[in-house]
Amino acid sequence: MSQWEGKSKGTPTGYRIFVFLIKVFGLRTAYFVLYFVAFYYYFFSINSSKNIYYFYRHRMGFNFFKSLKMLYKNYYVFGQTLIDKTAVIANLIGNYSFQFTGENYLREIVQKGKGGILLSAHIGNWEAAGHLLKRLETRIHILMFDGEDPKIKSYIESMKSARSFNIILVKEDLSHIYKISEALASNELVCIHADRFLTKNKTISAKFLGKKTFFPEGPFQLALKFGVPVAFVYAFKADLLKYHFYSSNIKYYSKRDGHSIETVLNDYLYDLEEKLRVYPEQWFNYYKFWN
């Protein structure tokens, strides 16, 4: 079964270095440094390289040489998204341009006044997505596991004034469910990443990119339970300083209409596979995703 520890990589010092490079030397200099950092991970991060190579070679169906090339590109683009994430936190987002596809669907959700659930994945850049969603003029919440290093959380919290969304932490006492309910009742949007789970979570299996694997049951259960409009959203790095935001059309799920968790999951995976065909270099699950 997939193994993920519920936390991201990095240190407070790393975030401070990124902020320093961006402010003093600019984004392009920070990106230049990444060429060397990406080579380090390419050769010495054995486990993550093996898992990402498997993704390109056996799930995307690329040949041997293209898979190796995509592996390096993946590390490099991931480094760029980390710098971009830091730029968003430090309120340096003015350097970027944005393109929107499907924004009208999200505005329609807001107009309905029932709130909405946005399902996404660890592809592209969720920090950029959160920043772009503020255009909708309603409060945005992102559901996250409370597994980060306390020092990293403290540093990010020190710059939270620049953050354009609220974080709802997943708690064992299920208090996050009440916060989600309150947000939806206030016509706010809740964004959930539905591709990762911790070992103690309930899971549901499905075929994804040609092979069976497991997904967390919770996000799809919530989409079915609350009966509010649902959309699948992503923000991909389209160019050096450009992001492309996508939203699917609006989905409605209800047990009364014969829908199940599998209905939501299959729709989500269909949309996710389509996006990965366009942006395969932005798959950022570095652990063993498939059995």
C-alpha positions as CSV (number, residue, x, y, z in Angstrom):
1,M,0.0,0.0,0.0
2,S,1.2,3.5,-0.7
3,Q,3.3,5.0,2.0
4,W,3.2,8.8,2.8
5,E,4.2,10.4,6.0
6,G,1.9,13.4,6.0
7,K,4.6,16.0,5.7
8,S,6.5,17.8,3.0
9,K,10.2,18.1,2.6
10,G,12.2,21.2,3.5
11,T,13.5,23.3,6.4
12,P,12.8,26.8,7.7
13,T,16.4,27.7,6.6
14,G,15.5,26.5,3.1
15,Y,12.5,28.7,2.9
16,R,14.5,31.7,4.2
17,I,17.2,31.1,1.5
18,F,14.5,31.0,-1.2
19,V,13.0,34.3,0.0
20,F,16.5,35.9,0.2
21,L,17.4,34.8,-3.4
22,I,14.1,36.0,-4.8
23,K,14.2,39.4,-3.0
24,V,17.9,40.1,-3.7
25,F,18.7,38.4,-7.0
26,G,15.2,37.8,-8.5
27,L,13.3,34.7,-9.6
28,R,15.5,33.8,-12.6
29,T,18.6,33.6,-10.4
30,A,16.8,31.3,-8.0
31,Y,15.7,29.1,-10.9
32,F,19.3,29.0,-12.2
33,V,20.5,27.5,-8.9
34,L,17.9,24.8,-9.3
35,Y,19.7,23.3,-12.3
36,F,22.4,22.1,-9.9
37,V,20.0,21.1,-7.1
38,A,17.9,19.0,-9.5
39,F,21.0,17.2,-10.6
40,Y,21.8,16.3,-7.0
41,Y,18.4,14.8,-6.4
42,Y,18.5,13.1,-9.9
43,F,21.6,11.1,-8.9
44,F,21.4,10.7,-5.1
45,S,17.7,10.6,-4.2
46,I,17.4,6.9,-5.0
47,N,14.0,6.1,-3.7
48,S,12.1,9.1,-5.1
49,S,13.9,8.7,-8.4
50,K,12.9,5.1,-8.6
51,N,9.3,5.9,-7.9
52,I,9.1,8.8,-10.4
53,Y,10.9,6.8,-13.1
54,Y,8.3,4.0,-12.6
55,F,5.6,6.6,-13.1
56,Y,7.0,7.7,-16.5
57,R,8.2,4.3,-17.7
58,H,5.4,2.1,-16.7
59,R,2.3,4.3,-16.1
60,M,2.8,7.0,-18.7
61,G,4.4,4.5,-21.1
62,F,7.4,6.6,-22.1
63,N,10.5,4.9,-23.4
64,F,13.7,4.5,-21.3
65,F,15.5,7.6,-22.5
66,K,12.4,9.9,-22.3
67,S,11.6,8.6,-18.8
68,L,15.1,9.5,-17.6
69,K,14.8,13.0,-19.2
70,M,11.4,13.5,-17.6
71,L,12.8,12.4,-14.2
72,Y,15.2,15.3,-14.3
73,K,12.6,17.7,-15.6
74,N,10.3,16.7,-12.8
75,Y,12.9,17.6,-10.1
76,Y,13.6,20.9,-11.8
77,V,10.0,21.9,-12.2
78,F,9.2,20.8,-8.6
79,G,12.0,23.0,-7.4
80,Q,10.5,25.9,-9.4
81,T,7.1,25.3,-7.7
82,L,8.7,25.4,-4.3
83,I,10.3,28.8,-5.1
84,D,6.9,29.9,-6.5
85,K,5.2,28.7,-3.3
86,T,7.7,30.7,-1.3
87,A,7.1,33.8,-3.5
88,V,3.4,33.5,-2.8
89,I,3.9,33.2,0.9
90,A,6.3,36.2,0.9
91,N,3.8,38.3,-1.2
92,L,6.0,38.4,-4.3
93,I,3.4,37.0,-6.6
94,G,3.4,40.1,-8.9
95,N,6.2,38.6,-11.0
96,Y,3.8,36.0,-12.5
97,S,1.1,36.0,-15.1
98,F,-2.0,33.7,-15.1
99,Q,-4.3,32.1,-17.5
100,F,-7.8,30.7,-16.5
101,T,-9.8,27.9,-17.9
102,G,-13.2,27.2,-16.3
103,E,-13.3,30.1,-13.9
104,N,-16.9,30.6,-14.9
105,Y,-17.8,27.3,-13.2
106,L,-16.4,28.4,-9.9
107,R,-18.2,31.7,-10.1
108,E,-21.4,29.8,-10.7
109,I,-20.8,27.8,-7.6
110,V,-20.4,30.9,-5.5
111,Q,-23.6,32.4,-7.0
112,K,-25.6,29.4,-6.0
113,G,-24.9,30.3,-2.3
114,K,-24.4,26.7,-1.1
115,G,-20.6,26.6,-0.9
116,G,-18.6,24.1,-2.8
117,I,-16.0,21.4,-2.6
118,L,-13.0,21.6,-4.9
119,L,-11.0,18.3,-5.3
120,S,-7.4,18.6,-6.4
121,A,-4.2,16.6,-6.2
122,H,-0.5,17.0,-5.5
123,I,0.3,18.1,-9.1
124,G,1.1,21.6,-10.2
125,N,1.2,24.1,-7.4
126,W,-1.6,24.3,-4.8
127,E,-0.2,27.5,-3.3
128,A,-0.7,29.2,-6.6
129,A,-4.2,27.7,-6.9
130,G,-5.1,29.2,-3.5
131,H,-3.9,32.6,-4.6
132,L,-5.8,32.5,-7.9
133,L,-9.0,31.4,-6.2
134,K,-9.2,34.7,-4.3
135,R,-10.5,36.2,-7.5
136,L,-13.8,34.5,-6.6
137,E,-14.4,37.0,-3.8
138,T,-15.3,34.3,-1.2
139,R,-13.3,32.7,1.5
140,I,-11.2,29.7,0.5
141,H,-10.2,26.9,2.8
142,I,-7.6,24.2,2.1
143,L,-7.8,20.9,4.0
144,M,-4.4,19.7,5.1
145,F,-2.8,17.1,7.4
146,D,-1.3,18.5,10.6
147,G,2.1,16.7,10.0
148,E,4.5,19.5,9.2
149,D,7.6,20.2,11.2
150,P,6.7,22.8,13.9
151,K,9.5,25.1,12.9
152,I,8.3,25.1,9.3
153,K,4.8,25.8,10.4
154,S,6.0,28.6,12.6
155,Y,8.0,30.3,9.8
156,I,5.1,30.0,7.4
157,E,2.6,31.3,10.0
158,S,4.9,34.4,10.5
159,M,4.1,35.4,6.9
160,K,0.5,34.3,6.8
161,S,-0.8,37.8,6.2
162,A,0.2,37.3,2.5
163,R,-1.8,34.1,2.3
164,S,-5.1,34.4,0.6
165,F,-6.7,31.2,2.0
166,N,-7.4,29.6,5.3
167,I,-6.1,26.2,6.3
168,I,-8.3,23.6,8.0
169,L,-6.1,21.0,9.7
170,V,-7.3,17.3,9.7
171,K,-7.7,16.3,13.4
172,E,-8.2,12.8,14.9
173,D,-11.2,14.2,16.8
174,L,-12.9,15.0,13.5
175,S,-13.3,18.6,14.4
176,H,-12.3,19.5,10.8
177,I,-15.7,18.0,9.6
178,Y,-17.5,20.7,11.6
179,K,-15.3,23.4,10.2
180,I,-16.0,22.2,6.7
181,S,-19.7,22.2,7.4
182,E,-19.5,25.7,8.7
183,A,-17.6,26.9,5.7
184,L,-20.0,25.4,3.3
185,A,-23.0,26.9,5.2
186,S,-21.3,30.3,4.8
187,N,-21.1,29.8,1.0
188,E,-17.3,29.3,1.1
189,L,-15.1,26.9,-0.9
190,V,-13.2,24.0,0.6
191,C,-10.3,22.6,-1.4
192,I,-9.2,19.0,-0.7
193,H,-6.3,17.0,-2.1
194,A,-7.7,13.6,-2.8
195,D,-4.7,11.6,-3.9
196,R,-2.8,10.9,-0.7
197,F,-3.6,9.2,2.6
198,L,-2.0,8.1,5.8
199,T,-1.8,4.5,6.7
200,K,-4.6,4.8,9.4
201,N,-7.0,6.3,6.9
202,K,-9.9,4.5,5.2
203,T,-9.1,3.9,1.6
204,I,-10.9,2.9,-1.6
205,S,-9.2,1.2,-4.6
206,A,-9.5,2.0,-8.2
207,K,-7.5,1.6,-11.5
208,F,-5.5,4.7,-12.2
209,L,-3.3,5.0,-15.3
210,G,-3.8,1.4,-16.0
211,K,-3.1,-0.1,-12.6
212,K,-5.0,-0.5,-9.4
213,T,-4.0,1.6,-6.4
214,F,-5.6,3.2,-3.3
215,F,-7.1,6.6,-2.6
216,P,-8.4,8.2,0.6
217,E,-12.1,7.6,1.1
218,G,-12.7,10.8,3.0
219,P,-12.7,13.5,0.2
220,F,-15.1,11.5,-1.9
221,Q,-17.3,10.7,1.0
222,L,-17.5,14.4,1.8
223,A,-18.4,15.3,-1.8
224,L,-21.2,12.8,-1.6
225,K,-22.4,13.6,1.9
226,F,-22.8,17.4,1.8
227,G,-24.5,17.4,-1.6
228,V,-22.9,20.8,-2.6
229,P,-21.5,21.6,-6.0
230,V,-18.2,19.9,-6.7
231,A,-15.4,20.8,-9.2
232,F,-11.9,19.5,-9.9
233,V,-9.2,22.2,-9.9
234,Y,-5.5,22.5,-10.6
235,A,-2.9,25.2,-11.1
236,F,-0.1,24.1,-13.4
237,K,3.2,25.9,-14.3
238,A,2.7,26.7,-17.9
239,D,5.9,28.7,-18.5
240,L,8.8,30.1,-16.5
241,L,6.6,32.9,-14.9
242,K,3.2,31.8,-15.9
243,Y,0.5,29.6,-14.3
244,H,-2.6,28.0,-16.0
245,F,-5.5,27.4,-13.7
246,Y,-8.1,24.8,-14.6
247,S,-11.5,24.0,-13.2
248,S,-13.8,21.2,-14.4
249,N,-17.5,21.8,-15.0
250,I,-19.8,21.5,-11.9
251,K,-20.6,18.1,-10.6
252,Y,-23.5,17.2,-8.4
253,Y,-23.5,14.0,-6.3
254,S,-26.3,12.5,-4.3
255,K,-27.1,9.0,-3.0
256,R,-30.7,9.7,-3.9
257,D,-29.6,9.9,-7.6
258,G,-27.8,6.6,-7.3
259,H,-24.3,8.0,-6.9
260,S,-21.7,6.4,-4.7
261,I,-18.2,7.1,-3.5
262,E,-17.0,5.2,-6.6
263,T,-18.9,7.6,-8.8
264,V,-17.1,10.6,-7.4
265,L,-13.7,8.8,-7.5
266,N,-14.0,7.6,-11.1
267,D,-14.9,11.1,-12.3
268,Y,-12.0,12.6,-10.4
269,L,-9.5,10.0,-11.8
270,Y,-10.7,10.5,-15.3
271,D,-10.1,14.3,-15.0
272,L,-6.8,13.8,-13.3
273,E,-5.5,11.4,-16.0
274,E,-6.4,14.0,-18.7
275,K,-4.4,16.7,-16.9
276,L,-1.4,14.4,-16.4
277,R,-1.3,13.7,-20.1
278,V,-0.8,17.5,-20.7
279,Y,1.5,18.1,-17.7
280,P,3.3,14.8,-16.9
281,E,6.4,16.6,-15.5
282,Q,4.2,18.0,-12.6
283,W,3.4,14.7,-10.9
284,F,4.8,15.3,-7.4
285,N,4.1,12.1,-5.5
286,Y,7.6,10.9,-4.7
287,Y,6.7,7.8,-2.7
288,K,5.5,4.3,-4.0
289,F,2.0,5.3,-5.2
290,W,1.1,2.0,-6.8
291,N,1.2,-1.4,-5.2
